[in-house]
Amino acid sequence: MNLFAILRIALRALMKNKFRSALTMLGIIIGIAAVIAVIAVGQGATVMIQEQVSSIGNNLLIIIPGSISKGGFRPGMGTVSTLTPQDAEVIAKECFYVKELSPVTNSGGQLIYKGENWSTSIQGVATSYLTVGNWKMERGVFFTDSDVRGATKVCVLGVTVVKELFGHEDPVGKIMRIKNMPFRIIGVLGKKGTNMMGQDQDDVVFAPWTTVRRVLQNSSFNTVNMIMISLKSLEMVDRAKEEISAILRQRHHLTPGIDDDFSIMATTELNKMMTSTSGLMTMLLAVIAAISLIVGGIGIMNIMLVSVTERTREIGLRMAVGASGQDILLQFLVEAIVLAGIGGILGILLGGGAAQIVSKVNNWPVLISVSSVLIAFLFSAAIGIFFGFFPAWRAARLNPIEALRYE
């Protein structure tokens, strides 16, 4: 008997019990749909993480004062002030791998314009921060080196600040107050959106770091909160960290055996960590979802066993007119594969739809790859073969005479 005839008989047998066939496929449909949706959302999350990490800066190193471990005590990074503007200047001059860098001083405060007010983060940066932080200007200009040297009270705004404080009014050229100090707005930054922690990157004000330190922080200390560095190439990260560490240890007079009083982080490391975590969570969820496929496969096996029992006389009659055990085996195996295959196709469609709904409702990117769809379909067919083999083998081993006598 040829394969097309066996396929036609299998479809005819399944169509005789449409409702039972649909219920049998339900486990496969739900399992495949769950796997497809989880993988699509997980891959989309990985892409989003990579985009958000790259939005922080190009080939970026971040130097933060304080060491993770210092003299047996673990104060954590950023708890002590050990970085100075002179550190940044020496690194820029002596480190071959540095493309651009910017000292950063952080502050916060209330912004006031006419009758509106808004509290946000104010970051003091250098003129190179547009390149280092991968920012673009939407309109206006960024401040200049002379503004930094003179601690000029000028600033540029993120689009969220503009929306909350100015509405539809163009803020460029206007005067607003930060901590009751007048600042002239000279530009508006391009939109960046939220980062991987859910923080709005556009809810920010940039001003010269000297202005933030002297005017807003009112600090007499010659320190900065961090130094952000853009490297010439991504491949230079490890060598740049070693060279920068050596420069800072020499400048801070740290002898061998004394822990660093600074910490250097690379966005590539953050990217790898976040991507690895996302991939692990996706894998765990996919494994959990795949359990329902096993349940669906067991359902197929049970229904096929029932079908063998119900069609015992039919099997005996087919054997009596010349059908071999291999023909019977192939017939029931094809029925199981068809059940699992149709369930797999419906599951792929359902999973793709569910992933799109998640994307629309939560504004979460999804990525449905051809490979994941193909693997899901092949896996569903494999389940049909695995769980359909025993019922098919049992049907093929029936004695024709006993099968014909079966009531």
C-alpha positions as CSV (number, residue, x, y, z in Angstrom):
1,M,0.0,0.0,0.0
2,N,1.4,3.4,-1.0
3,L,1.8,6.3,1.4
4,F,-0.9,8.4,-0.1
5,A,-3.5,5.7,0.3
6,I,-2.4,5.3,4.0
7,L,-2.6,9.0,4.5
8,R,-6.1,9.1,3.0
9,I,-7.3,6.2,5.2
10,A,-5.8,8.0,8.3
11,L,-7.6,11.3,7.5
12,R,-10.9,9.4,7.0
13,A,-10.5,7.6,10.3
14,L,-9.8,10.9,12.1
15,M,-12.7,12.7,10.5
16,K,-15.1,10.0,11.7
17,N,-14.5,11.2,15.3
18,K,-13.9,14.9,14.8
19,F,-14.6,15.9,18.4
20,R,-12.4,13.2,19.9
21,S,-9.6,14.1,17.5
22,A,-9.9,17.8,18.4
23,L,-9.7,17.0,22.1
24,T,-6.7,14.7,21.5
25,M,-4.8,17.5,19.7
26,L,-5.6,20.0,22.4
27,G,-2.6,19.1,24.5
28,I,-0.2,19.4,21.5
29,I,-1.8,22.7,20.5
30,I,-1.4,24.2,24.0
31,G,2.1,22.9,24.4
32,I,3.4,24.1,21.1
33,A,1.6,27.5,21.5
34,A,3.2,28.0,24.9
35,V,6.7,27.1,23.6
36,I,6.4,29.3,20.6
37,A,5.1,32.3,22.7
38,V,7.7,31.9,25.4
39,I,10.6,31.6,22.9
40,A,9.3,34.6,20.9
41,V,9.0,36.8,23.9
42,G,12.3,35.6,25.3
43,Q,14.2,36.3,22.0
44,G,12.5,39.7,21.8
45,A,13.6,40.5,25.4
46,T,17.2,39.6,24.4
47,V,17.1,41.9,21.5
48,M,15.6,44.7,23.6
49,I,18.3,44.2,26.3
50,Q,21.0,44.5,23.6
51,E,19.5,47.6,22.2
52,Q,19.1,49.2,25.6
53,V,22.7,48.4,26.7
54,S,24.0,49.8,23.4
55,S,21.9,53.0,24.0
56,I,23.9,53.7,27.1
57,G,27.0,54.3,25.1
58,N,29.5,53.0,22.5
59,N,32.1,50.5,23.7
60,L,31.6,52.0,27.2
61,L,33.6,51.7,30.4
62,I,32.2,53.2,33.6
63,I,34.6,54.0,36.5
64,I,32.9,54.4,39.8
65,P,34.7,55.4,43.1
66,G,34.9,52.7,45.8
67,S,35.9,49.1,45.6
68,I,33.7,46.0,46.0
69,S,36.1,44.8,48.6
70,K,38.4,47.0,50.6
71,G,40.4,45.9,53.6
72,G,37.9,43.1,54.5
73,F,35.1,45.6,54.5
74,R,32.6,45.6,51.6
75,P,31.1,49.1,51.3
76,G,30.0,48.6,47.7
77,M,30.7,50.7,44.7
78,G,30.1,54.4,44.7
79,T,30.1,54.8,48.5
80,V,33.4,56.8,48.7
81,S,34.7,59.7,46.6
82,T,38.1,58.9,45.1
83,L,37.8,60.0,41.5
84,T,38.9,63.5,40.5
85,P,38.6,65.5,37.2
86,Q,42.4,65.2,37.0
87,D,42.1,61.4,36.9
88,A,39.9,61.9,33.8
89,E,42.4,64.2,32.2
90,V,45.3,61.8,32.7
91,I,43.4,58.9,31.4
92,A,42.4,60.8,28.3
93,K,46.1,61.7,27.7
94,E,47.8,58.5,28.6
95,C,45.4,55.7,27.7
96,F,45.8,54.8,24.0
97,Y,42.5,53.0,23.9
98,V,40.3,55.9,24.9
99,K,38.3,57.6,22.2
100,E,36.3,60.1,24.4
101,L,35.5,60.4,28.1
102,S,33.5,62.6,30.4
103,P,33.5,63.1,34.2
104,V,30.0,62.9,35.6
105,T,28.6,64.6,38.7
106,N,25.1,63.7,39.8
107,S,22.5,65.9,41.5
108,G,18.7,66.2,41.7
109,G,16.3,68.9,42.3
110,Q,13.1,70.7,41.4
111,L,12.8,72.5,38.1
112,I,10.5,75.5,38.0
113,Y,9.2,77.3,34.9
114,K,6.4,79.8,35.3
115,G,3.7,78.0,37.3
116,E,5.0,74.5,36.5
117,N,7.5,72.4,38.5
118,W,9.1,69.0,38.0
119,S,11.7,67.0,40.0
120,T,14.3,65.1,38.1
121,S,17.9,64.1,37.9
122,I,20.5,66.7,36.9
123,Q,23.7,65.3,35.5
124,G,26.9,67.3,35.2
125,V,28.9,66.2,32.1
126,A,31.6,67.3,29.7
127,T,31.0,68.4,26.1
128,S,32.1,65.0,24.9
129,Y,29.2,63.3,26.7
130,L,27.1,63.3,23.5
131,T,29.5,60.9,21.9
132,V,30.3,58.9,25.1
133,G,26.6,58.5,26.1
134,N,25.4,57.9,22.5
135,W,23.1,60.9,22.6
136,K,21.8,63.1,19.8
137,M,20.4,66.6,19.9
138,E,16.8,67.1,18.8
139,R,17.1,70.9,18.5
140,G,19.3,73.6,19.9
141,V,23.0,73.0,20.8
142,F,25.0,71.4,23.5
143,F,27.2,73.5,25.8
144,T,30.8,74.2,24.9
145,D,34.2,73.8,26.6
146,S,34.1,77.5,27.6
147,D,30.8,76.8,29.4
148,V,32.5,74.0,31.3
149,R,35.6,76.1,32.2
150,G,33.4,79.0,33.3
151,A,30.8,76.9,35.1
152,T,28.1,78.7,33.0
153,K,24.5,78.2,34.1
154,V,23.2,76.6,30.9
155,C,21.5,73.2,30.4
156,V,19.9,70.9,27.9
157,L,16.7,68.9,28.6
158,G,15.4,65.4,27.9
159,V,12.1,65.2,26.1
160,T,10.2,64.0,29.2
161,V,11.3,67.1,31.1
162,V,10.2,69.2,28.1
163,K,6.8,67.5,28.0
164,E,6.1,67.8,31.8
165,L,7.4,71.4,32.2
166,F,6.8,73.1,28.9
167,G,4.1,71.1,27.2
168,H,4.0,72.2,23.5
169,E,6.2,75.3,24.1
170,D,9.7,75.4,22.7
171,P,12.0,75.6,25.7
172,V,15.2,76.6,23.8
173,G,16.2,80.1,24.9
174,K,14.0,80.1,28.0
175,I,15.1,80.6,31.5
176,M,14.1,78.1,34.2
177,R,15.1,77.7,37.8
178,I,17.0,74.7,39.2
179,K,17.1,74.7,43.0
180,N,16.1,78.4,42.7
181,M,19.1,79.1,40.5
182,P,18.4,80.5,37.0
183,F,19.6,78.3,34.1
184,R,19.3,79.1,30.4
185,I,18.0,76.2,28.2
186,I,20.1,75.9,25.1
187,G,19.0,72.6,23.6
188,V,16.7,69.5,23.7
189,L,18.1,65.9,23.6
190,G,16.8,63.3,21.2
191,K,14.5,60.6,22.6
192,K,16.0,57.4,24.1
193,G,13.2,55.8,26.0
194,T,13.4,53.5,29.1
195,N,16.4,51.4,30.0
196,M,16.4,47.8,31.0
197,M,15.6,48.7,34.6
198,G,12.4,50.5,33.5
199,Q,13.9,54.0,34.1
200,D,13.0,56.8,31.8
201,Q,16.3,57.9,30.2
202,D,14.7,61.1,28.9
203,D,13.7,62.4,32.3
204,V,17.1,64.1,32.7
205,V,18.8,67.5,32.6
206,F,22.4,67.9,31.4
207,A,24.6,70.8,32.5
208,P,28.4,71.4,32.6
209,W,29.9,69.2,35.4
210,T,31.6,72.2,36.9
211,T,28.3,74.0,37.1
212,V,26.6,71.1,38.9
213,R,29.5,70.7,41.3
214,R,29.9,74.4,42.2
215,V,26.3,75.8,41.8
216,L,24.0,72.9,42.6
217,Q,26.1,70.7,44.8
218,N,27.8,73.7,46.4
219,S,30.8,71.4,46.9
220,S,34.3,72.5,47.6
221,F,35.6,68.9,47.1
222,N,37.6,68.2,43.9
223,T,35.8,64.9,43.1
224,V,33.3,63.5,40.5
225,N,30.7,60.8,40.9
226,M,32.0,58.7,37.9
227,I,34.0,58.8,34.7
228,M,32.4,57.4,31.5
229,I,34.7,56.3,28.8
230,S,34.1,55.5,25.1
231,L,36.7,53.2,23.6
232,K,38.1,53.2,20.1
233,S,37.1,49.5,19.6
234,L,35.0,46.9,21.4
235,E,38.0,44.5,21.2
236,M,40.0,46.9,23.4
237,V,37.9,46.5,26.6
238,D,40.1,44.2,28.6
239,R,43.4,45.9,27.6
240,A,41.8,49.3,28.4
241,K,40.6,48.2,31.8
242,E,44.1,47.0,32.7
243,E,45.8,50.2,31.5
244,I,43.2,52.5,33.2
245,S,43.5,50.5,36.4
246,A,47.3,50.9,36.4
247,I,47.0,54.7,35.8
248,L,44.5,55.1,38.6
249,R,46.4,53.0,41.1
250,Q,49.5,55.0,40.4
251,R,47.7,58.3,40.8
252,H,46.0,57.2,44.0
253,H,49.3,55.9,45.4
254,L,48.0,52.3,45.9
255,T,50.9,50.0,46.6
256,P,50.8,46.3,45.7
257,G,48.5,44.4,48.1
258,I,46.1,47.3,48.6
259,D,42.7,46.9,47.0
260,D,41.6,49.3,44.3
261,D,39.6,52.3,45.5
262,F,37.6,52.4,42.3
263,S,35.6,49.9,40.2
264,I,35.6,49.6,36.4
265,M,32.5,48.2,34.6
266,A,32.0,47.5,30.9
267,T,28.7,47.6,29.2
268,T,29.7,44.5,27.3
269,E,29.8,42.6,30.6
270,L,26.4,44.0,31.5
271,N,25.1,43.0,28.1
272,K,26.4,39.4,28.5
273,M,25.0,39.1,32.1
274,M,21.5,40.4,31.2
275,T,21.4,38.3,27.9
276,S,22.5,35.2,29.8
277,T,19.9,35.8,32.5
278,S,17.2,36.3,29.9
279,G,18.2,33.2,27.9
280,L,18.2,31.1,31.1
281,M,14.7,32.3,32.1
282,T,13.4,31.7,28.5
283,M,14.9,28.2,28.6
284,L,13.3,27.3,32.0
285,L,9.9,28.6,30.9
286,A,10.2,26.7,27.6
287,V,11.0,23.5,29.5
288,I,7.9,24.0,31.7
289,A,5.8,24.7,28.7
290,A,7.1,21.6,26.9
291,I,5.8,19.4,29.8
292,S,2.3,19.9,28.3
293,L,3.6,18.4,25.1
294,I,4.4,15.2,27.0
295,V,0.9,15.3,28.4
296,G,-0.4,15.8,24.9
297,G,1.7,12.9,23.6
298,I,0.3,10.6,26.3
299,G,-3.2,11.7,25.3
300,I,-2.4,10.7,21.7
301,M,-1.2,7.3,22.8
302,N,-4.3,6.7,24.9
303,I,-6.7,7.6,22.1
304,M,-4.8,5.5,19.6
305,L,-5.0,2.5,21.9
306,V,-8.8,3.1,22.2
307,S,-8.9,3.3,18.4
308,V,-7.0,0.1,18.0
309,T,-9.5,-1.6,20.3
310,E,-12.5,-0.2,18.4
311,R,-11.2,-1.1,15.0
312,T,-9.9,-4.6,15.9
313,R,-12.4,-6.3,13.4
314,E,-11.3,-3.8,10.7
315,I,-7.7,-4.7,11.3
316,G,-8.5,-8.4,11.1
317,L,-10.4,-8.0,7.9
318,R,-7.5,-6.0,6.3
319,M,-5.0,-8.7,7.3
320,A,-7.3,-11.3,5.9
321,V,-7.3,-9.7,2.4
322,G,-3.6,-9.4,2.3
323,A,-2.4,-6.4,4.4
324,S,0.8,-7.0,6.2
325,G,1.7,-6.1,9.7
326,Q,3.9,-3.4,8.4
327,D,1.0,-1.9,6.5
328,I,-1.1,-1.9,9.7
329,L,1.8,-0.4,11.7
330,L,2.3,2.4,9.2
331,Q,-1.4,3.2,9.0
332,F,-1.8,3.8,12.8
333,L,1.6,5.5,13.0
334,V,0.5,7.9,10.2
335,E,-2.7,8.7,12.1
336,A,-0.7,9.6,15.2
337,I,1.7,11.8,13.2
338,V,-1.2,13.5,11.4
339,L,-2.9,14.2,14.8
340,A,0.3,15.7,16.2
341,G,1.2,17.5,13.0
342,I,-2.1,19.3,12.8
343,G,-2.0,20.1,16.5
344,G,1.5,21.5,15.9
345,I,0.4,23.8,13.1
346,L,-2.5,25.1,15.1
347,G,-0.2,25.5,18.1
348,I,2.2,27.5,16.1
349,L,-0.5,29.8,14.9
350,L,-1.9,30.2,18.4
351,G,1.5,30.8,19.9
352,G,2.4,33.4,17.3
353,G,-1.0,35.2,18.0
354,A,-0.4,35.1,21.7
355,A,3.1,36.5,21.3
356,Q,1.7,39.4,19.2
357,I,-1.0,40.1,21.8
358,V,1.8,40.3,24.5
359,S,3.7,42.7,22.3
360,K,0.7,45.0,21.8
361,V,-0.5,45.0,25.4
362,N,2.8,45.4,27.1
363,N,4.8,47.1,24.4
364,W,7.2,44.2,24.5
365,P,9.1,43.2,21.3
366,V,8.7,39.6,20.1
367,L,10.8,37.7,17.7
368,I,9.4,34.6,16.0
369,S,12.2,33.0,14.1
370,V,11.8,30.4,11.3
371,S,14.0,28.0,13.1
372,S,11.9,28.0,16.2
373,V,8.7,27.4,14.1
374,L,10.4,24.6,12.2
375,I,11.8,23.0,15.4
376,A,8.3,23.2,17.0
377,F,6.6,21.5,14.1
378,L,9.3,18.7,13.8
379,F,9.0,18.2,17.6
380,S,5.2,17.8,17.4
381,A,5.7,15.2,14.6
382,A,8.3,13.4,16.7
383,I,5.8,13.2,19.6
384,G,3.3,11.6,17.2
385,I,5.9,9.0,16.2
386,F,7.1,8.4,19.7
387,F,3.7,8.1,21.4
388,G,2.0,6.6,18.4
389,F,4.5,3.8,17.9
390,F,3.2,1.5,20.7
391,P,-0.5,1.6,19.7
392,A,0.6,1.0,16.0
393,W,2.9,-1.9,17.0
394,R,0.1,-3.4,19.1
395,A,-2.3,-3.2,16.1
396,A,0.3,-4.8,13.8
397,R,0.8,-7.8,16.2
398,L,-2.9,-8.7,16.3
399,N,-3.8,-12.2,15.2
400,P,-6.1,-11.9,12.1
401,I,-8.4,-14.8,13.1
402,E,-8.8,-13.5,16.7
403,A,-9.3,-10.0,15.4
404,L,-12.1,-11.1,13.1
405,R,-13.8,-12.9,16.0
406,Y,-13.5,-9.8,18.3
407,E,-16.9,-8.4,19.4
